[in-house]
Amino acid sequence: MPISYITLILMKLLKEREKKTIISLEQLSKVISEFLAELPEEQEEVLLEGKDLSEDRDYETFSYELNAMINKYSNDIFQFENFIILNPNIEMDKLDDLINSEVIQYFEYIIEQVNEFVKNRKTAIFKIIGINVNEELYDNIMSLEENIEDDYEELAKQELSKENISSEKILSNLKINIFKRNLLTYYLKENCSIREYKDLCHLFMNKADSLSCDALKLLKLKIKSRKINNDLQSNPFLRALFIVDTNRELAFAKYLSSNIEKKDKTEEISKQRYYKRVIDIIDRKVNKKEYDSIYDSLTVAKYGLMYVMDLLYRKESISDYLFMGGNIKEDTLDEDYSFAEDIVFYFINEVLEYTDMEVSKNDNKDFENTIKSILIEAYYELTKDERVIETIKNNLNYGKYHFITGLFDNIINKNKTKIKRKEE
């Protein structure tokens, strides 16, 4: 068990936040129990080597490893009664050196598991070791975001009503809520340290992760892919399209992280164009004269996507929105749609796995596959990537099933028109 490595990591979390570098044995034991609970069963057995550190912990082993760490770092770490104490005057560089010296003591996969655990469960770890993240502020932000999400849902309902009702009242309410959001985000930037800001971002991400697992169980994919599952879980644009449910925790977490991380401007503009093209294609489908049972779901998904885009791409210095105020402008920057390649080419083959029977008897599958085809179509319209046509036509199921083959008609027909123009 990498008890010394985990202890030093916890001490670093405390020191970074200018907290006293003191951890009780009970706190350390709880963190280790949380870590073991996250491990796959076979890895836990290897790590424990037959010893029990859960409910009936082998305290002799636990104490032995702690004593070994304290003896090893006697100038910097000591134990007083039931507390482990790190020298408060230790420099961060030296603490990093201690951590790095522990890394080489364990197999790489064990260190990776610990680091992944700390990254994904940081909010829970904070609570155990006494680092307070402002959850009241989180609740206030989420309450406001819920109101903004509701405004977009009202716009969707109005469009679905097929009645010529003015949206002025809804937009007025939306503007007020956006203004309140601006005040809140301004407060965050001006009053939170970069460390507090990052910790709040982790809180949002942890909340989003806890909500995403159950929602994604409903989206069963034909071809297993851990990467695609991770994309669907962590990408707020895709979640807005596929999972017609609240997306605010993840979307706001991405908003906070966008203010910390340096992002490629070309890619961000391309993402904006890509998802705007997705919205355009949804509109084209929904505005057809014939009515389809999934058009209502497509409309709701469209407004969910608009909510995410307005949050992530609306300029805070102006009072209107990307869509309501028409702020999307053509840019002279080079376009780069490589961010969409993995999911687009995956969906081409995954969609072609569905039979007519599966789609005709399940409106939800019809909706999901339509969204997948729209993502593919948007990519093809923007890139004219010939690999899309080749991948579709080379799949053995293309042309085999009526409903699924029909989803690719727009792409194939566009390609035929392009070839005809070249011939002319």
Disulfide bonds with the S-S distance in Angstrom:
none
